[in-house]
Amino acid sequence: MARIGWNYRTIIGFNGALIGLGVLGVLPPAASALLHNASTLAIGLKSMTDLK
């Protein structure tokens, strides 16, 4: 459950920041999409590690 909670908070926080930066015009859509997809891969790979 701790891993699920960490994943959820990280995904919501990072994607929320990307949306905010996109709305403010700081990030172009292509950069936002790249960062979103890269973070999805990174979090997915981290989730595949062994439980302690």
RARACOR-V872133 format. One line per field, one symbol per residue. phi: phi as a letter, one per 20 degrees, with the letter a starting at -180 (. if undefined). burial: 1 if it has 16 or more other C-alpha atoms within 10 Angstrom, else 0. A space follows every 10 residues. Layout:
phi->???
burial->???
//
This chain:
phi->.fffffgfff ffffffffff ffffnfdfgf ffffffffff fffffffeff fe
burial->0000001000 1000100110 0000000000 0100010011 0000000000 00
//
